[in-house]
Amino acid sequence: MSMMRKLLLFTLITVGLGSWQATSWWARETKPAVLSGKSTPIIVTIEPGSSSQMIADRLSESRVLRSKSAWQVWTRLQGFKNRSGGFQAGSYAVSPQESLPEIADKIWTGQVVTKGFTIPEGWNLRQMAAHFEEKKFFTAEQFLNAVQQFPNSPAATQMSWLPKNLPLIEGFLFPDTYEIPAGSVTPEQVIQQMLDRFKAVALPIYQANQNQDPLKLDLLQWVTLASIVEKEAVIPKERSIISGVFTNRLKTGMSLGSDPTVEYAFGIIQTPEKPLTLTQVRTPSPYNTYINPGLPPTPIASPGLASLQATLTPQTTDALYFVARYDGTHVFSRGLAEHETAQQQIRDRVDGQPSPTPSAKPKP
């Protein structure tokens, strides 16, 4: 007789069943709850700290378990076998056409189901909020409220690496692809996961390269400038030189004159057909880098690794200006006259289109 069979018989006999009766009872009670037809898997969520009995109750309520007593026997058998681990919290896809051992093993080994989401580089909090609502994780308002409250939350105090007195976590929610346990997903869970990814992936880049940074930016300044580079750079090979232009402007005390910062202030995205107006460019805002020298108070989007790296190691250039073409590339200029010529040439090539307000517009 195998050791497993002996353990089973011993366990069942201890609950008052004879050997033959025990084997027959076990075979019957561990069968799938539904033996024929088609059954759709359901999501069952096991809360942290749930006991074996509580899990059996939850599965029984969901009609995927024949016998709560058999569940307890299965649990006791794991102890006899000295099996490591234990039932794990999470959300599980279980079917009434799965046997008790199949379901139990799934929860014991933590085979949770997950929801996936992808945040592209350059998205801001408003875009993330709309995305989560579209995926039916939670409403956009719930996400934005959680974001606003996070700097004063207990979770923030546990993240000593975040800049002190951070007004908003814009820029620190790392753009990437994520998997999160299915079931009831909260904004706080998503925020925590994205901040943890920033700490694991982005923070080491800053720590390894901050001594090479010509501007000696602190963490908040680094992410802020990188977010502007992210929004300006359409062509990857231009990312480093755009960073170099902004570095030159900051060194000389010139305003950055970046359109995306004004767009962020107004919550809009300009197009060739509807560029920023002169009134918008002249509207006071902490984020208007045409009016205010230096950096805005927070990032304007979540920069990716390439923009974060380019901001710490910008390309050496004499350029102080750049203007966007409508194919995503830019014309870089060293002086104001050269820049104005480039602007005019681009306007002349856009037949019938309104004159664009160029990125990095100079302050005379």
KAURQUI-V345493 format. One record per residue. N is the residue number from 0. RES is the residue in one letter. OMEGA is omega in radians with two decimals (* if undefined). BURIAL is + if it has 9 or more other ideal C-beta (glycine too) atoms within 8 Angstrom, else -. Layout:
n = (N | N)
res = (RES | RES)
omega = (OMEGA | OMEGA)
burial = (BURIAL | BURIAL)
This chain:
n = (0 | 1 | 2 | 3 | 4 | 5 | 6 | 7 | 8 | 9 | 10 | 11 | 12 | 13 | 14 | 15 | 16 | 17 | 18 | 19 | 20 | 21 | 22 | 23 | 24 | 25 | 26 | 27 | 28 | 29 | 30 | 31 | 32 | 33 | 34 | 35 | 36 | 37 | 38 | 39 | 40 | 41 | 42 | 43 | 44 | 45 | 46 | 47 | 48 | 49 | 50 | 51 | 52 | 53 | 54 | 55 | 56 | 57 | 58 | 59 | 60 | 61 | 62 | 63 | 64 | 65 | 66 | 67 | 68 | 69 | 70 | 71 | 72 | 73 | 74 | 75 | 76 | 77 | 78 | 79 | 80 | 81 | 82 | 83 | 84 | 85 | 86 | 87 | 88 | 89 | 90 | 91 | 92 | 93 | 94 | 95 | 96 | 97 | 98 | 99 | 100 | 101 | 102 | 103 | 104 | 105 | 106 | 107 | 108 | 109 | 110 | 111 | 112 | 113 | 114 | 115 | 116 | 117 | 118 | 119 | 120 | 121 | 122 | 123 | 124 | 125 | 126 | 127 | 128 | 129 | 130 | 131 | 132 | 133 | 134 | 135 | 136 | 137 | 138 | 139 | 140 | 141 | 142 | 143 | 144 | 145 | 146 | 147 | 148 | 149 | 150 | 151 | 152 | 153 | 154 | 155 | 156 | 157 | 158 | 159 | 160 | 161 | 162 | 163 | 164 | 165 | 166 | 167 | 168 | 169 | 170 | 171 | 172 | 173 | 174 | 175 | 176 | 177 | 178 | 179 | 180 | 181 | 182 | 183 | 184 | 185 | 186 | 187 | 188 | 189 | 190 | 191 | 192 | 193 | 194 | 195 | 196 | 197 | 198 | 199 | 200 | 201 | 202 | 203 | 204 | 205 | 206 | 207 | 208 | 209 | 210 | 211 | 212 | 213 | 214 | 215 | 216 | 217 | 218 | 219 | 220 | 221 | 222 | 223 | 224 | 225 | 226 | 227 | 228 | 229 | 230 | 231 | 232 | 233 | 234 | 235 | 236 | 237 | 238 | 239 | 240 | 241 | 242 | 243 | 244 | 245 | 246 | 247 | 248 | 249 | 250 | 251 | 252 | 253 | 254 | 255 | 256 | 257 | 258 | 259 | 260 | 261 | 262 | 263 | 264 | 265 | 266 | 267 | 268 | 269 | 270 | 271 | 272 | 273 | 274 | 275 | 276 | 277 | 278 | 279 | 280 | 281 | 282 | 283 | 284 | 285 | 286 | 287 | 288 | 289 | 290 | 291 | 292 | 293 | 294 | 295 | 296 | 297 | 298 | 299 | 300 | 301 | 302 | 303 | 304 | 305 | 306 | 307 | 308 | 309 | 310 | 311 | 312 | 313 | 314 | 315 | 316 | 317 | 318 | 319 | 320 | 321 | 322 | 323 | 324 | 325 | 326 | 327 | 328 | 329 | 330 | 331 | 332 | 333 | 334 | 335 | 336 | 337 | 338 | 339 | 340 | 341 | 342 | 343 | 344 | 345 | 346 | 347 | 348 | 349 | 350 | 351 | 352 | 353 | 354 | 355 | 356 | 357 | 358 | 359 | 360 | 361 | 362 | 363)
res = (M | S | M | M | R | K | L | L | L | F | T | L | I | T | V | G | L | G | S | W | Q | A | T | S | W | W | A | R | E | T | K | P | A | V | L | S | G | K | S | T | P | I | I | V | T | I | E | P | G | S | S | S | Q | M | I | A | D | R | L | S | E | S | R | V | L | R | S | K | S | A | W | Q | V | W | T | R | L | Q | G | F | K | N | R | S | G | G | F | Q | A | G | S | Y | A | V | S | P | Q | E | S | L | P | E | I | A | D | K | I | W | T | G | Q | V | V | T | K | G | F | T | I | P | E | G | W | N | L | R | Q | M | A | A | H | F | E | E | K | K | F | F | T | A | E | Q | F | L | N | A | V | Q | Q | F | P | N | S | P | A | A | T | Q | M | S | W | L | P | K | N | L | P | L | I | E | G | F | L | F | P | D | T | Y | E | I | P | A | G | S | V | T | P | E | Q | V | I | Q | Q | M | L | D | R | F | K | A | V | A | L | P | I | Y | Q | A | N | Q | N | Q | D | P | L | K | L | D | L | L | Q | W | V | T | L | A | S | I | V | E | K | E | A | V | I | P | K | E | R | S | I | I | S | G | V | F | T | N | R | L | K | T | G | M | S | L | G | S | D | P | T | V | E | Y | A | F | G | I | I | Q | T | P | E | K | P | L | T | L | T | Q | V | R | T | P | S | P | Y | N | T | Y | I | N | P | G | L | P | P | T | P | I | A | S | P | G | L | A | S | L | Q | A | T | L | T | P | Q | T | T | D | A | L | Y | F | V | A | R | Y | D | G | T | H | V | F | S | R | G | L | A | E | H | E | T | A | Q | Q | Q | I | R | D | R | V | D | G | Q | P | S | P | T | P | S | A | K | P | K | P)
omega = (-3.11 | 3.12 | -3.14 | -3.12 | 3.10 | 3.13 | 3.14 | -3.13 | 3.13 | -3.12 | -3.12 | 3.12 | 3.14 | 3.08 | 2.96 | -3.12 | 3.07 | -3.06 | -3.11 | 3.12 | -3.12 | -3.11 | -3.14 | 3.12 | -3.11 | -3.13 | -3.11 | -3.00 | 3.14 | 3.07 | 3.04 | 3.14 | 3.10 | -3.03 | -3.10 | -3.12 | -3.12 | 3.10 | 3.12 | 3.08 | 3.10 | 3.12 | 3.09 | -3.13 | 3.09 | -3.10 | 3.08 | 3.11 | -3.13 | 3.07 | 3.09 | 3.14 | 3.13 | 3.11 | 3.10 | 3.11 | -3.11 | -3.13 | 3.11 | 3.09 | -3.12 | 3.07 | 3.06 | -3.08 | 3.12 | -2.96 | 3.05 | 3.09 | 3.11 | 3.09 | -3.14 | 3.08 | 3.13 | 3.14 | -3.13 | 3.12 | 3.14 | 3.08 | 3.10 | -3.11 | -3.08 | -3.13 | -3.12 | 3.10 | -3.10 | 3.12 | -3.05 | 3.10 | 3.11 | 3.12 | -3.04 | 3.01 | -3.12 | -3.10 | 3.06 | 3.08 | 3.00 | 3.12 | 3.12 | 3.12 | 3.13 | 3.14 | -3.10 | -3.13 | 3.12 | -3.12 | 3.12 | -3.09 | 3.04 | -3.14 | -3.06 | 2.99 | -3.07 | 2.96 | 3.13 | 3.01 | -3.13 | 3.07 | 3.14 | 3.05 | 3.09 | 3.08 | 3.04 | -3.06 | -3.14 | 3.12 | 3.08 | -3.12 | 3.14 | -3.13 | -3.13 | 3.09 | 3.13 | 3.13 | 3.11 | 3.02 | 3.13 | -3.08 | 3.09 | 3.14 | 3.11 | 3.14 | -3.10 | 3.07 | 3.13 | 3.11 | -3.13 | -3.08 | -3.00 | -3.10 | 3.14 | -3.08 | 3.07 | 3.14 | -3.13 | -3.13 | 3.12 | -3.10 | -3.06 | -3.12 | 3.13 | 3.10 | 3.12 | 3.10 | 3.12 | -3.09 | -3.04 | -3.11 | 3.00 | 3.10 | -3.08 | 3.03 | -2.90 | 3.13 | -3.07 | 3.03 | -3.02 | 2.95 | -3.13 | -3.12 | -3.13 | -3.09 | -3.13 | -3.13 | -3.12 | 3.05 | -3.11 | 3.10 | -3.12 | 3.13 | -3.14 | -3.11 | -3.11 | 3.06 | 3.09 | 3.11 | 3.08 | -3.13 | -3.07 | -3.00 | -3.02 | -3.06 | 3.11 | 3.11 | 3.10 | -3.10 | -3.11 | -3.00 | -3.03 | 3.12 | 3.11 | -3.08 | -3.11 | -3.12 | -3.10 | -3.10 | 2.98 | -3.01 | -3.13 | 3.12 | 3.14 | -3.12 | 3.13 | 3.13 | 3.12 | 3.13 | 3.10 | 3.07 | -3.14 | -3.10 | -3.12 | -3.01 | 3.07 | 3.13 | -3.06 | -3.07 | 3.12 | -3.02 | -3.06 | -3.14 | 3.04 | 3.06 | 3.12 | 3.10 | 3.14 | 3.08 | 3.11 | -3.10 | 3.11 | 3.13 | -3.07 | 3.12 | 3.09 | 3.04 | 3.14 | 3.11 | -3.07 | 3.13 | -3.09 | 3.12 | 3.09 | 3.07 | 3.13 | -3.13 | -3.12 | -3.11 | -3.10 | 3.00 | -3.11 | 3.10 | 3.06 | -3.13 | -3.11 | -3.13 | 3.04 | 3.10 | 3.11 | 3.11 | 3.12 | -3.13 | -3.11 | -3.12 | -3.12 | 3.09 | 3.06 | -3.10 | -3.11 | -3.09 | 2.92 | -3.10 | -3.04 | 3.04 | 3.09 | -3.04 | 3.02 | -3.03 | 3.12 | 2.99 | 3.13 | -3.13 | 3.08 | -3.14 | 3.05 | -3.08 | -3.08 | 3.13 | 3.08 | 3.13 | -3.11 | -3.12 | 3.11 | -3.11 | -3.10 | 3.08 | 3.08 | -3.09 | 3.03 | -3.04 | 3.04 | -3.07 | 2.91 | 3.12 | -3.06 | 2.87 | -3.13 | 3.05 | 3.13 | 3.12 | -3.12 | 2.97 | -3.11 | -3.09 | 3.13 | -3.08 | -3.07 | -3.11 | 3.11 | -3.14 | -3.13 | 3.07 | 3.12 | 3.10 | -3.10 | 3.14 | 3.12 | 3.11 | -3.13 | -3.10 | -3.13 | -3.05 | 3.08 | 3.13 | 3.08 | -3.13 | -3.13 | 2.93 | -2.97 | 3.03 | -3.12 | 3.13 | -3.04 | 2.96 | -3.06 | *)
burial = (- | - | - | - | - | + | + | + | + | + | + | + | + | - | - | - | - | - | - | - | - | + | + | - | + | + | - | - | + | + | + | + | + | - | - | - | - | - | - | - | - | + | + | + | + | + | - | - | - | + | - | + | - | + | + | + | + | + | + | + | - | + | - | + | + | + | + | + | - | + | + | + | + | + | + | + | + | + | - | + | - | - | - | - | - | - | + | + | - | + | + | + | + | + | + | + | - | + | - | + | - | - | + | + | - | + | + | + | - | - | - | + | + | - | + | - | + | - | + | - | + | + | + | + | + | + | - | + | + | + | + | + | + | - | - | - | + | + | - | + | - | + | + | + | + | + | + | - | - | + | + | - | + | - | + | + | - | - | + | - | - | + | - | - | - | + | - | + | + | + | + | + | + | + | + | + | - | + | - | + | + | + | - | - | + | - | + | + | + | + | + | + | + | + | + | - | + | + | + | - | + | + | + | - | + | + | - | - | + | + | - | - | + | - | + | - | + | - | + | + | + | + | + | + | + | + | + | + | + | + | + | + | + | - | + | - | - | + | + | + | + | + | + | + | + | + | + | + | + | + | - | - | - | + | + | + | + | + | + | + | + | + | + | + | + | - | - | - | - | + | - | + | - | - | + | + | - | - | - | + | + | - | + | - | - | - | + | + | + | + | - | + | - | - | + | + | - | + | + | + | + | + | + | + | - | + | + | + | + | + | + | + | + | + | - | - | + | - | + | + | + | + | + | + | + | - | - | - | + | + | + | + | + | - | - | + | - | + | + | - | + | + | + | - | + | + | + | - | - | + | - | - | - | - | - | + | + | + | + | + | + | + | - | -)
